Amino acid sequence: MKLIQILGTGCSKCDCLKKNVEQAVVQSNADAKVEKVTDITKITSFGVMMTPALAINGEVKVVGKVPSPDEIAKLLA
């Protein structure tokens, strides 16, 4: 099972990223757990200075933008 973490404090882009991640998980039929990380200390522990960001299994894949569900599905493959 993959752990997908959405790193952000709760802005509209963070919410959009969460929706896109959920759609990508369904679309790619991935075995994944989606978690939203809003604690700024935890976010910075990833080395992220811009949100939203996306981490898969603890590795940051996207920072400062909202990838499409298709782009996220490719990261999950």
MOWO-V447236 format. One record per residue. N is the residue number from 1. RES is the residue in one letter. SS is DSSP state (H for helix, E for strand, L for the rest). BURIAL is b if it has 9 or more other ideal C-beta (glycine too) atoms within 8 Angstrom, else e. D_LAST is the distance of its C-alpha to the last C-alpha in Angstrom with 1 decimal. Layout:
# MOWO-V447236
N_RES_SS_BURIAL_D_LAST / N_RES_SS_BURIAL_D_LAST
This chain:
# MOWO-V447236
1_M_L_e_12.2 / 2_K_E_b_10.6 / 3_L_E_b_13.3 / 4_I_E_b_12.8 / 5_Q_E_b_16.1 / 6_I_E_b_17.7 / 7_L_E_b_20.5 / 8_G_L_b_23.6 / 9_T_L_e_27.1 / 10_G_L_e_26.8 / 11_C_L_b_27.4 / 12_S_H_e_26.5 / 13_K_H_b_23.5 / 14_C_H_b_22.2 / 15_D_H_b_22.7 / 16_C_H_b_21.0 / 17_L_H_b_17.9 / 18_K_H_b_18.0 / 19_K_H_e_18.3 / 20_N_H_b_15.4 / 21_V_H_b_13.1 / 22_E_H_b_14.6 / 23_Q_H_b_14.2 / 24_A_H_b_10.5 / 25_V_H_b_10.2 / 26_V_H_e_12.6 / 27_Q_H_b_11.2 / 28_S_H_b_7.8 / 29_N_L_e_9.9 / 30_A_L_b_8.1 / 31_D_L_e_10.7 / 32_A_E_b_11.5 / 33_K_E_e_14.7 / 34_V_E_b_15.6 / 35_E_E_e_18.5 / 36_K_E_b_20.7 / 37_V_E_b_22.6 / 38_T_L_e_25.8 / 39_D_L_e_28.0 / 40_I_H_e_28.7 / 41_T_H_e_29.4 / 42_K_H_b_26.0 / 43_I_H_b_24.3 / 44_T_H_b_26.4 / 45_S_H_e_25.6 / 46_F_L_b_22.1 / 47_G_L_e_24.1 / 48_V_L_b_23.3 / 49_M_L_e_26.4 / 50_M_L_e_25.0 / 51_T_L_b_23.4 / 52_P_L_b_21.2 / 53_A_E_b_18.5 / 54_L_E_b_15.0 / 55_A_E_b_14.1 / 56_I_E_b_11.2 / 57_N_L_e_12.9 / 58_G_L_e_15.9 / 59_E_E_e_14.6 / 60_V_E_b_15.5 / 61_K_E_e_13.1 / 62_V_E_b_15.3 / 63_V_E_b_19.1 / 64_G_L_e_21.7 / 65_K_L_e_20.0 / 66_V_L_e_18.2 / 67_P_L_b_15.0 / 68_S_L_e_14.6 / 69_P_H_b_12.4 / 70_D_H_e_10.7 / 71_E_H_e_10.3 / 72_I_H_b_8.9 / 73_A_H_b_6.4 / 74_K_H_e_5.2 / 75_L_H_b_5.6 / 76_L_H_b_3.8 / 77_A_L_e_0.0
